[in-house]
């Protein structure tokens, strides 16, 4: 019942309403799905958090924070990167302090939190090690909308345009082949694979065999 009322309210609001404008600008694609709309607007248990209270909740859970699913939004360079002086002033801030500063500087874009948690002790893989990366098994990020294509939307609904070489690499990322097997088929260097992983276009699974 609440879901249908929520949809009806949105259909009745004027075009210049803040909620309607925000929905069209950012969430219309995701909230086209009924379950996403219901979760965002008519969830019966809603609690407002900021970075400080969010991390207090995480600490109380006994789990370890791994990272945000949209790390580019939490990068201060996005907001103050043009000022070397300001960036230098943030060097001594902790990650949590940087997140809180980002939240305060850009409240319109930081509307909710999507993050990953893990049960400690966590094994963290260093993908800067060439041998570790070469033996890994890659697959295309499951939240890639419009793949396979050289132009698609990434996990954050941002448009992606791949070069021919990047596209060929990603086509080989089937969750079965190792990185070194793909590089034997496609003439690219290891840095391209590393770049695709850093952009979260592919997911890597460590493999010691």
C-alpha positions, 0 to 999 in steps of 0.5 A: 500500500505504501509503495503505491501511495509513494508512486502516486505522490511523486506523480502528483508533485510539481516539476520544480519540486526538489524531490522530483528534480533530484529523482530525475537527475540522479535516481530515475534509472535505478528507481525505475525498479519498484523494489529500489523505489520502495527501499529509498522512499517508503522504507518503514525503518529509516535512520539518518546517519552521517559519516561519524555515526555510520562508522560508530555503527560499523565498529559496534558490529565488529565488522571491518570497513573495506570501502565505498562502492562509489569511491570517486565520490569520496575523493576530495580531489573531486571537490578541491583538487585544483587547489594544491594548498587545500589538498596539502592541508588534508594530507594529515587527515584520517580517511574518516576525516576526509570522508566527513569533510567530503560529506560537509562540502558536497551534501547534495551528492552524498545522499546515501551510503553504499559500502562493503564490510568484512569479518576480520581478519581480512586478507588484503590483496596487493594488486601492485605485485605483478605476479599476483595480478598475472595469476588472478582470474578476472571477470567483468563487474556484474553491475555493468549495464549494457555490456558487452559493448564499448560504451555502457554504464558502470556500477555507478551508472556513469558512462564508460567508453572503452578503447579497442584494446580495453574492450578486447581485454574485458571480453576475455574476462570470463571468470575462467581465464587467468590474467596472463592467459588473456595477455597471451591473446591480447597485445596489451601490458599489465597496466591496462588490466590494473587500470580496469580493476582500479576503475572497478570495471573488472573484479579480480579473484586471487589464484595461487595455482 
